[in-house]
């Protein structure tokens, strides 16, 4: 799309949306949000960027093939499930640790890495579909 | 525990084989042969114990809840088979070392042979039904691999597939039969089944179980009309033919019949079906072998005939018949294994195995000739040899005087006479007479090649000479196991005057006659067979071709390749599932009361949703319709938000946005016409389906909100989400923690869907895929149909 306004706004919009998507992902445990919805937001962000600047630009910006992102997300989610096996509890049991960083206690959990995996799968899969469709449109 | 080790030793050797062969070349045979040799020596140690009438069992519980165990059991029958498998196996491994020398895939060949050996050992030592079945199918699979070893030849591939289809299909029959036996008798172990014979015989399901078991045994042991795969299996390298397709695997069917004789035997069906099919196979096999000129094929058809003879004897129903079957089985494994190896040796050294192009090899290959002669003497059933004992016993068994015995005695005499002729045709024709020019200059093979046939042939003589020892340690325990009661085997090689000897003389005289007139008999058989027309082998091809045609038809019907058809079918079915059961069972929801407290802004969003819908229907082009559908979706998302489902609403917003984007992209990509050109009747039809689906969903939702809501789960999640899972957002905690495994499955589905959509997008009508960044100008309008 070649309107000047859209092309100028798109990078900022994309950056903001991706930041927002990560925010939504991380707050999901206590407030509305989570990996799935975060992933959808990020996917729309890439779609907007793609509409403004073309598929090649998005692929350059992503660096990885979107399907690899989805694959690594699935791997991460599965591995998060296996951590609990090492701890001697059933598969997929959430394991929590509370490290202190700069005097602040930060709760971290396999549940979170699992959710990040969900996020990556959704981003990767949807983006790769959208990109493939856009690409064909213009060639 | 050493028994367990012996069960797995061939598999371990199979893993080692490729590496050992890379290191040692064909000399690896000596190392690999140590595995079966060790097992052979170990099993020999059981001989005194088993001869004393004991039974050795062992094993461990595998899946206790299914009453499944990994257990073995050794009695006279399984021990004899185990000794044959490991003993002949040792010789075959050595022989393969010489025969496949220099073959680039020799390591793989060793590996397959040893895999087969392990499977076959498992078949005969298994106690539990399921273990038997698993090993049984493993022998079919390894046989498939070995027959198709020269996979670059179409004939080998066809033969391999044919063997797999026939024996594998038989295996499924067997499984069903074993399940029948399990249900009838209540036991899952062969060792216990012996005691359940009366229960099984009186069961109304006896015949069904019998037929299914016979389906397995007859296919495996190449009984008529399932015999076609066995001669075709001669496409395999000769060590395979010698080992699998004469000495061991094809006897698995006979083994199982013998094993089940105490349980299923002594019934009219058993004593009719087995001798009948066995007798037909015997006659068919011997006559078919007459027409062959290929040494291996001549032997293959006599193997089929011998298997027929064994089945016939097993089912004949007398003590002498069982003893005869036992003796003949051992004798046959020895002489046929030896003769096959001789045939391979001739092929290897002279370059051909066509009997009409061979002659005068005696001087060049004296050891081979000796081995062939000894084996043929045993096969022909001449005195002093084990084959003679077997044949005498056969005639003892069949001298009854009644019509049935006379008919089968006649069949046996004809069969044996023809086998006599073939035996000497294989053992004498290539060696005697004037020297014939062969493709290769023949000379004696290396030690690795002749040691196998020599040992087996000599054993055939020893078995006859020292029949007392053989009977004490092998024949008597084995016959007792087959009979189910102690049975004494006492026949010796000293000829006794009587009917059996007379029949033997007739057999030999007839055999010599056929041998002398072999080429005339062959010409006669060729004419006869051409007159009969296509046999089961062609029928197999027809069957496979028909199967392919049928599946093509079914696929064309189920998957016509038009998305419209799929969608219409899916939605019609959906509407039916939603609407028919509530109407049929009178479970339609009550008419809901209209809520009176709907606020104005809520009305507003309902109105927007409705406007979106109307816009979809009114839209003159597709893009407008898609966007209008998005409006409706957004309105619904707001309604979700208003009624307290922020997560759901959030997701709905994003899904609506993305689906509008993706649908719009797909539309432009498909190069559809901008507007809808369906005729009015078609529109009405599609509209009706859509309305029915919508109505169905509305009714379902109404009904489910009207029933009493079980809120135990809600209470649980609300109460424990924070305490157990440290999260306040119950929805998300359920997704990532309580039901995390579900989510893992779902994201895997998302991933796979993405991959398949990607693949679909890249497929072009002309076939072939292109890279995503392909800017080939010829690729314009890639998706156009």
Contacts between the chains, C-beta under 8 A, distances in Angstrom:
chain1	res1	chain2	res2	distance
A	24	B	650	8.0
A	28	B	729	6.2
A	28	B	732	4.6
A	28	B	736	8.0
A	29	B	726	7.6
A	29	B	727	4.2
A	29	B	728	7.3
A	29	B	729	5.9
A	29	B	732	5.8
A	29	B	733	6.9
A	29	B	736	7.8
A	30	B	727	6.0
A	30	B	728	4.0
A	30	B	729	5.4
A	31	B	728	7.4
A	31	B	729	5.9
A	32	B	646	4.0
A	32	B	647	4.8
A	32	B	650	5.7
A	32	B	729	6.5
A	32	B	731	7.8
A	33	B	647	7.5
A	33	B	650	7.2
A	33	B	729	7.3
A	33	B	732	7.0
A	34	B	647	7.2
A	34	B	729	7.3
A	34	B	731	7.5
A	34	B	732	4.2
A	34	B	735	6.3
A	34	B	736	7.1
A	35	B	735	7.9
A	35	B	736	7.0
A	36	B	651	6.6
A	36	B	735	7.2
A	37	B	647	7.3
A	37	B	650	5.2
A	37	B	651	5.1
A	37	B	654	6.0
A	40	B	651	6.9
A	40	B	654	3.6
A	40	B	655	6.7
A	40	B	658	6.2
A	41	B	654	6.0
A	43	B	658	6.3
A	44	B	654	6.5
A	44	B	657	5.6
A	44	B	658	5.8
A	44	B	661	7.3
A	47	B	658	7.1
A	47	B	661	5.4
A	56	B	773	7.1
A	59	B	773	7.6
A	67	B	754	6.8
A	67	B	755	6.6
A	67	B	758	6.8
A	70	B	750	7.7
A	70	B	751	5.1
A	70	B	754	6.0
A	71	B	751	6.9
A	73	B	747	7.2
A	73	B	751	7.9
A	74	B	747	6.0
A	74	B	748	6.1
A	74	B	751	5.3
A	77	B	743	7.7
A	77	B	744	5.7
A	77	B	747	6.1
A	78	B	744	6.4
A	81	B	740	6.7
A	81	B	741	7.3
A	81	B	744	6.3
A	91	B	741	7.1
A	92	B	740	4.4
A	92	B	741	5.3
A	92	B	744	7.5
A	94	B	725	6.1
A	94	B	726	7.7
A	94	B	737	5.2
A	94	B	740	7.9
A	96	B	726	6.5
A	107	B	726	6.8
A	109	B	726	7.2
A	111	B	725	7.1
A	111	B	727	7.6
A	111	B	736	5.1
A	111	B	737	5.1
A	111	B	740	7.5
A	114	B	736	5.3
A	114	B	740	6.1
A	114	B	743	7.6
A	114	B	744	7.8
A	115	B	732	7.6
A	115	B	736	4.8
A	117	B	747	7.1
A	118	B	735	7.8
A	118	B	736	7.1
A	118	B	743	6.4
A	118	B	747	5.4
A	121	B	747	4.2
A	121	B	750	5.6
A	121	B	751	5.4
A	122	B	747	7.4
A	122	B	750	6.3
A	124	B	751	7.6
A	124	B	754	7.1
A	125	B	750	5.0
A	125	B	751	5.6
A	125	B	753	6.8
A	125	B	754	3.1
A	125	B	755	7.9
A	126	B	658	6.3
A	126	B	754	7.2
A	128	B	754	5.6
A	128	B	758	5.8
A	129	B	662	6.6
A	129	B	754	5.8
A	129	B	757	5.0
A	129	B	758	6.7
A	129	B	761	7.7
A	130	B	658	7.6
A	130	B	661	6.7
A	130	B	662	5.9
A	130	B	665	6.7
A	131	B	772	7.5
A	132	B	757	7.6
A	132	B	758	5.5
A	132	B	761	4.6
A	132	B	762	7.3
A	132	B	772	6.2
A	133	B	662	6.5
A	133	B	665	3.9
A	133	B	666	5.8
A	133	B	669	5.5
A	133	B	761	6.5
A	134	B	665	5.8
A	135	B	772	5.9
A	135	B	773	7.5
A	136	B	669	4.9
A	136	B	761	6.4
A	136	B	782	5.8
A	136	B	783	6.5
A	137	B	665	6.2
A	137	B	668	5.3
A	137	B	669	5.2
A	139	B	774	6.8
A	139	B	775	5.5
A	139	B	776	7.5
A	139	B	779	6.0
A	139	B	780	7.4
A	139	B	782	7.5
